[in-house]
Amino acid sequence: TGPAVNVMYPKDMEEACQQPVIIMNTVSMLAMVPVQAIGMFVCFSKFATMFDPSKIQAKKRYAQRLKKLNQR
């Protein structure tokens, strides 16, 4: 007879990998929290400046000033 081979069934694999998967999932979520916070801050800052009425008016005035200077 040949050597005995240990067979690992899918349920055994799930039980063996359950704790490392939970640990890595938690670590990756903790790593993504600051990334998401910084990303949201950047987006809100960008949208706040993009839709600020005073900045929109200033851009229009600047464009008109450049147009007048280029017409001379």
Protein Blocks (a to p, Z undefined) as FASTA:
>chain_A
ZZddddddfklmmmmmmmmmmmmmmmmmmmmmmmmmmmmmmmmmmmmmmmgmklmmmmmm
mmmmmmmmmmZZ
